[in-house]
Amino acid sequence: MSKPELWVIAERRLDHVEPTTQQLITKAKSLAGDQFKVVTILLEATTDHLENELTAYGPDEIRIVRDDRFPTATDAEHADALKQLVDAYQPNSILFGATITGRSIAPRLQAKLQTGLTADCLDLRFDDDTLVATKPSYGDNIMCEIICPDHRPQMASVRPNTFVATPATGDATITTATVTFHPVDRLKVTTARPVVNTATTVGDANRVVALGRGAASATTIDTATKLAEKLGGRIGVSRPLTDQDRFTHDDQIGQSGNTIHPELIINFGISGAVQYLVGMQDSQTIVAINSDSHAPIFDVADYGYVGDAQAFIAALLAQFN
């Protein structure tokens, strides 16, 4: 008798696999044990070979659907293709990255399947064949365990960088599947002006300049943005700054935002509430600048400076000049 399938939906970013995919494969392998078969679902163009970026992480199978329209397909078109695959193979559970794309496709698929979806998870486990998904709730004050006991497949999206991608032994079986591509009418947009640079995300950046309530002035933000550019990094923010028009939830670091592990993070004007610290405390090098010498951020910082954030940023920028 074949094992029930645990799916990881591979996400494409430009010409590569989005790194959360490999992280989820690693987690899925640890969850599966001898009970489940880990299958990575990959929708790609006929000339792509994105599966080469996945085999080293040890899924049992990489199931590929090829169509030259997938690289530019809408989220609705991706969800439709996945619905056809679910109908054909009947997986037990499906995992998505809680990326911008994953957060869009997963609920569309959930609506088509009329099943449960636990979004933005921080941990996963199985009780027999029931997926138990852990996520923050009630203003991030408590952690909830959520199950979907009556419907299959069970679905969850997981925050990027919650798990660490680890290469695994074993050869993945490469198979192909077919779906009928159903084009969706697209809205025509004449003008598009993004609020922030979306070429990458704060979760992908190796260097992060993080801003909090104590560095929220327009002047400080402008100067910090220049510093991030000089460092080849990206701006991240604590929750209060997401109220500003120039930042969104995707820029937020912390329990209700992104969990990040950059090589370097420089924190300006961030006191270090526990909800923020859990999202960045595993960074390789942590630098903190705050006018309050008793700020909790200094407890996790490798280097600290008590003083004005704007003055420190300006002085650091001057070193580049």
C-alpha positions as CSV (number, residue, x, y, z in Angstrom):
1,M,0.0,0.0,0.0
2,S,1.4,3.4,-1.0
3,K,2.1,6.0,1.7
4,P,0.0,9.1,1.9
5,E,1.6,12.1,0.3
6,L,2.9,15.2,2.1
7,W,3.3,18.0,-0.5
8,V,5.7,20.9,-0.6
9,I,4.7,23.5,-3.3
10,A,7.8,24.8,-4.9
11,E,7.8,28.6,-5.5
12,R,9.7,30.2,-8.4
13,R,11.4,33.6,-8.0
14,L,12.7,34.9,-11.3
15,D,14.9,32.0,-12.7
16,H,15.4,30.2,-9.4
17,V,13.5,28.4,-6.6
18,E,12.5,30.6,-3.8
19,P,14.6,29.5,-0.8
20,T,11.6,28.8,1.5
21,T,10.9,25.8,-0.7
22,Q,14.2,24.0,0.4
23,Q,13.5,24.9,4.0
24,L,10.0,23.3,3.8
25,I,11.4,20.2,2.1
26,T,13.8,19.7,5.0
27,K,11.0,20.2,7.6
28,A,8.7,17.9,5.6
29,K,11.4,15.1,5.6
30,S,11.7,15.3,9.4
31,L,7.9,15.2,9.7
32,A,7.3,12.4,7.3
33,G,9.4,9.6,8.9
34,D,8.2,6.3,7.5
35,Q,4.6,7.5,7.5
36,F,4.5,9.9,4.6
37,K,5.9,10.3,1.1
38,V,7.4,13.8,0.6
39,V,6.5,15.1,-2.8
40,T,7.6,18.5,-4.2
41,I,5.2,20.0,-6.7
42,L,7.0,22.1,-9.4
43,L,5.2,24.1,-12.1
44,E,7.7,25.2,-14.6
45,A,8.3,26.0,-18.3
46,T,9.3,23.3,-20.8
47,T,12.9,24.5,-20.9
48,D,13.3,25.0,-17.2
49,H,15.2,22.6,-14.9
50,L,14.4,24.1,-11.5
51,E,14.3,20.6,-10.1
52,N,18.1,20.6,-10.1
53,E,17.9,23.1,-7.2
54,L,15.7,20.7,-5.2
55,T,17.2,17.2,-5.5
56,A,19.9,17.8,-3.0
57,Y,17.3,18.3,-0.2
58,G,16.0,14.8,-0.5
59,P,12.3,14.8,-1.4
60,D,11.1,11.4,-2.2
61,E,9.6,12.6,-5.5
62,I,9.6,15.8,-7.5
63,R,6.5,15.9,-9.6
64,I,6.8,18.4,-12.5
65,V,4.1,20.0,-14.6
66,R,5.5,21.8,-17.6
67,D,3.9,24.6,-19.5
68,D,5.6,27.7,-21.0
69,R,2.9,29.9,-19.4
70,F,3.7,29.0,-15.8
71,P,6.6,31.5,-15.3
72,T,4.2,34.4,-16.0
73,A,1.0,32.7,-14.9
74,T,-1.3,34.5,-12.4
75,D,-1.8,33.2,-8.9
76,A,-5.3,32.1,-9.9
77,E,-3.9,30.1,-12.8
78,H,-1.4,28.4,-10.5
79,A,-4.2,27.6,-8.0
80,D,-6.3,26.1,-10.8
81,A,-3.4,23.8,-11.8
82,L,-2.8,22.7,-8.3
83,K,-6.5,22.0,-7.8
84,Q,-6.3,19.6,-10.7
85,L,-3.2,17.8,-9.2
86,V,-4.9,17.5,-5.8
87,D,-8.0,15.9,-7.5
88,A,-5.7,13.4,-9.3
89,Y,-3.3,12.5,-6.4
90,Q,-5.3,13.2,-3.2
91,P,-2.4,14.3,-0.9
92,N,-2.8,14.2,2.9
93,S,-1.2,17.6,3.5
94,I,0.1,20.6,1.5
95,L,2.8,23.1,2.7
96,F,3.4,26.5,1.2
97,G,5.9,29.2,2.0
98,A,4.1,32.2,3.6
99,T,5.7,34.5,1.0
100,I,3.9,37.1,-0.9
101,T,3.2,34.5,-3.6
102,G,2.3,31.7,-1.2
103,R,-0.1,33.9,0.8
104,S,-1.9,34.6,-2.5
105,I,-2.0,31.1,-4.0
106,A,-2.7,29.0,-0.8
107,P,-6.1,30.6,0.0
108,R,-7.2,30.5,-3.6
109,L,-6.5,26.7,-3.5
110,Q,-8.2,26.4,-0.1
111,A,-11.3,28.0,-1.5
112,K,-11.4,25.6,-4.4
113,L,-10.9,22.5,-2.2
114,Q,-13.2,23.6,0.6
115,T,-10.6,22.5,3.2
116,G,-8.7,24.1,6.0
117,L,-5.6,26.4,5.8
118,T,-3.5,27.5,8.7
119,A,-1.5,30.6,7.6
120,D,1.8,32.0,8.8
121,C,2.9,29.0,10.9
122,L,6.0,28.8,13.1
123,D,6.0,25.0,13.7
124,L,4.4,21.8,12.4
125,R,4.0,18.3,13.6
126,F,1.8,15.2,13.0
127,D,-0.5,13.4,15.5
128,D,-1.1,10.2,13.5
129,D,-2.2,11.6,10.1
130,T,-3.4,15.0,11.5
131,L,-1.3,18.0,10.9
132,V,-0.9,20.2,13.9
133,A,0.1,23.7,12.9
134,T,1.4,26.2,15.5
135,K,1.0,29.9,14.9
136,P,0.8,33.1,17.0
137,S,-2.6,34.6,17.7
138,Y,-4.5,37.1,19.9
139,G,-2.0,39.9,19.1
140,D,0.9,37.5,19.2
141,N,0.4,37.0,22.9
142,I,-0.2,33.2,22.7
143,M,0.7,30.4,20.4
144,C,-2.2,28.3,19.0
145,E,-2.2,24.8,17.8
146,I,-4.6,24.4,14.9
147,I,-5.9,21.2,13.2
148,C,-8.2,20.3,10.4
149,P,-9.7,17.0,11.6
150,D,-12.5,16.6,9.1
151,H,-11.2,17.5,5.6
152,R,-8.3,16.6,3.4
153,P,-5.9,17.8,2.3
154,Q,-4.7,19.8,5.3
155,M,-2.9,23.0,4.3
156,A,-0.5,25.3,6.0
157,S,1.8,28.2,5.0
158,V,5.0,28.6,6.9
159,R,7.0,31.8,7.4
160,P,10.2,32.0,5.5
161,N,13.4,31.2,7.5
162,T,11.4,29.5,10.2
163,F,13.3,26.3,9.3
164,V,16.8,25.7,8.0
165,A,17.4,24.0,4.7
166,T,19.7,21.1,5.0
167,P,20.9,18.8,2.2
168,A,19.9,15.2,2.5
169,T,21.0,11.9,1.1
170,G,18.8,9.9,-1.2
171,D,17.8,10.3,-4.9
172,A,14.6,12.0,-5.6
173,T,12.4,10.3,-8.2
174,I,11.6,12.8,-11.0
175,T,8.1,12.4,-12.5
176,T,5.8,14.5,-14.7
177,A,2.1,15.2,-14.6
178,T,-0.2,17.1,-16.8
179,V,-3.0,19.6,-16.2
180,T,-5.2,21.6,-18.5
181,F,-4.1,25.2,-18.4
182,H,-7.1,27.5,-17.9
183,P,-6.1,31.1,-18.7
184,V,-7.7,33.7,-16.4
185,D,-8.7,37.2,-17.7
186,R,-6.2,39.7,-16.4
187,L,-6.7,43.3,-15.3
188,K,-4.8,45.8,-17.4
189,V,-2.7,48.2,-15.2
190,T,-1.5,51.4,-16.8
191,T,0.6,52.7,-13.9
192,A,2.3,50.7,-11.2
193,R,4.4,52.4,-8.5
194,P,5.5,50.1,-5.7
195,V,5.9,51.6,-2.3
196,V,9.0,49.6,-1.6
197,N,11.6,47.7,-3.6
198,T,10.2,44.2,-4.1
199,A,13.2,42.8,-6.0
200,T,14.0,40.9,-2.8
201,T,12.6,40.5,0.7
202,V,14.0,41.3,4.1
203,G,14.0,37.6,4.7
204,D,16.5,37.0,1.9
205,A,18.8,39.9,2.7
206,N,22.3,39.0,4.1
207,R,22.5,42.5,5.6
208,V,19.6,44.3,7.2
209,V,19.2,47.8,8.5
210,A,16.3,47.6,11.0
211,L,14.4,50.6,12.1
212,G,12.1,51.0,15.1
213,R,10.0,53.7,16.8
214,G,13.2,55.6,17.8
215,A,14.2,55.9,14.2
216,A,10.9,56.7,12.5
217,S,11.5,60.2,11.2
218,A,11.5,60.7,7.4
219,T,15.1,62.0,7.6
220,T,16.3,59.0,9.5
221,I,14.5,56.6,7.2
222,D,16.0,58.3,4.1
223,T,19.5,58.2,5.5
224,A,19.0,54.6,6.6
225,T,17.9,53.6,3.1
226,K,21.1,55.0,1.7
227,L,23.1,53.0,4.3
228,A,21.2,49.8,3.3
229,E,22.1,50.4,-0.3
230,K,25.8,51.0,0.6
231,L,25.8,47.7,2.5
232,G,24.1,45.8,-0.3
233,G,21.2,45.1,2.1
234,R,17.6,45.9,2.8
235,I,15.5,47.9,5.2
236,G,13.5,46.0,7.8
237,V,11.2,47.5,10.4
238,S,9.6,46.7,13.8
239,R,5.8,46.7,13.9
240,P,5.1,50.4,14.7
241,L,6.7,51.5,11.4
242,T,4.3,49.4,9.3
243,D,1.8,52.1,10.0
244,Q,3.8,54.3,7.6
245,D,2.8,54.3,3.9
246,R,6.3,53.4,2.8
247,F,6.4,50.1,4.7
248,T,4.2,47.0,4.7
249,H,3.9,43.8,6.6
250,D,6.4,42.2,4.2
251,D,9.1,44.6,5.6
252,Q,8.3,43.7,9.3
253,I,10.6,41.7,11.4
254,G,9.3,39.7,14.4
255,Q,6.8,37.2,15.6
256,S,4.0,38.8,13.5
257,G,6.3,39.5,10.5
258,N,9.4,37.9,9.1
259,T,11.9,35.6,10.8
260,I,15.3,36.4,9.5
261,H,18.9,35.1,9.8
262,P,21.1,37.6,8.1
263,E,24.9,37.8,8.3
264,L,24.5,41.3,9.8
265,I,21.6,43.3,11.3
266,I,22.0,46.8,12.5
267,N,19.1,47.9,14.7
268,F,18.3,51.6,15.0
269,G,15.9,52.9,17.6
270,I,14.5,49.4,18.4
271,S,14.0,48.7,22.1
272,G,13.9,44.9,21.7
273,A,10.4,43.7,22.7
274,V,10.2,39.9,22.8
275,Q,7.9,39.8,19.7
276,Y,10.7,41.5,17.7
277,L,13.6,39.6,19.2
278,V,12.2,36.1,18.2
279,G,12.3,37.2,14.6
280,M,16.0,38.2,14.4
281,Q,17.9,36.8,17.5
282,D,19.6,34.1,15.4
283,S,21.3,36.6,13.1
284,Q,25.1,36.0,12.8
285,T,26.1,39.5,14.0
286,I,23.7,41.9,15.8
287,V,24.5,45.6,16.2
288,A,22.2,47.8,18.3
289,I,22.0,51.6,18.5
290,N,19.6,53.0,21.0
291,S,19.5,56.1,23.3
292,D,18.2,53.9,26.2
293,S,21.1,52.0,27.8
294,H,18.7,49.6,29.4
295,A,16.9,48.6,26.2
296,P,16.5,44.8,25.9
297,I,18.0,44.8,22.5
298,F,21.4,45.2,24.1
299,D,21.0,41.8,25.8
300,V,21.2,40.0,22.4
301,A,23.5,42.4,20.6
302,D,27.1,41.5,19.8
303,Y,27.9,45.3,19.5
304,G,26.0,48.1,21.1
305,Y,26.1,51.9,21.0
306,V,24.1,54.2,23.3
307,G,23.2,57.3,21.4
308,D,21.3,59.0,18.6
309,A,20.3,56.8,15.7
310,Q,20.5,59.6,13.1
311,A,23.9,60.7,14.2
312,F,25.2,57.1,14.1
313,I,23.8,56.5,10.6
314,A,25.3,59.7,9.3
315,A,28.7,58.9,10.8
316,L,28.7,55.4,9.3
317,L,27.7,56.7,5.9
318,A,30.6,59.1,6.0
319,Q,32.9,56.1,6.3
320,F,31.7,54.9,2.9
321,N,32.4,58.3,1.3
